[in-house]
């Protein structure tokens, strides 16, 4: 009889997880709705980005949803009332400025959350007993539109040469061409790419990369989806690498299973390598052009290339053994037989000529002998 709310945040991750079949992801929401309808007091709430709601869940039994549009009174509750509950207030018309700026952009709620936290951090840095959130701090942070992207831009400047490497690890693209924030194993980066690890740490310090792992796995990801849409450098990189991200999306499922198989001696990893011609061709090209920055992915492509070379070598050997060798042997013996036949024919011809010449000389000797020229006949 106790009411229960089951809340699933970032539901779109089901559609970005390459280990989950699309059909499974689509069927889960209506299944949860059926369960909720069968159990009195149970409510299931799903939080999902709007574009996934429109394209994925409409028509799959999920009809009751709340749009992300936030009303003016709701912004007052979020921006003003929450601050008052914490004993804080805004300088001048700063609250109205934040509210106005937030109303004019998409994905505003997480940005506002980040901004309010940053305003408070700035205030207590200036005065540990501060209770007022300042206008000049808001402007210094870049306002609602720039606060997160500007912070990310400053963080990436600590190692600009690693920009593509950072994006290769942290940015993915799903089967519908939408970019998303990848979950990244931080321990592997620490072991293999210490410079990148330092850069990631700077993002963690700026609260732009957060923990999303478990006790077993130390995984991290970009803290805010808004970075995918508002950070110009990331957007430009994703646009320039559309083909690469599409290829990566196509091979990701096999790649992840291959990585796991390396840790499990009971699994066979050979069947997980790239065999599709188009995917193999692009992977080889991306490796040659040094487009692949993820070292584990580079090893996967190398393993696929080496496996193809071995398959080609085996096929060549079998072809030589069962096709070329028999043909060569047959040709050799045929040639030898023809040569022997020719030699026999030449010998027979020579023998015939020898006999004819011998008979001619015998006739001449007989004539000379009959004429009494015995010495000439003997010659």
Buried (B, 14 or more C-beta within 10 A) or exposed (E): EEEEEEEBEBBBBBBBBBEBEEEEBBEBBBEBBEEBEEEEEBEBBBEBBBEBBEEBBEEBBBEEEEEBEBEEEEBBEBBBEEBEEEEBEBBEEBBBBBBEBBBEBEBBBBBBEBBBEBBBEBBEEEEEEBEBBBBEBBEEBBBBBBBBBBBBBEBBEEBEEBBBBBBBBBBBBBEEEBBBBBBBBBEBBBEEBEEBBBBBBBBBEBBBBEEBBEEEEBBBBBBBBBBBBBBEBBBEBBEEBEEBBBBBBBBBBBBBBBBEBBEEEEEEBEEBBBEEEEBBEBBBEBBEEEBBBBBBBBBBBBBBBEBBEEEEEEEEEEEEEEEEEEEEEEEEEEEEEEEEEEEEEEEEEEEEEEEEEEEEEEEEBEEBEEEEEEEEBEE
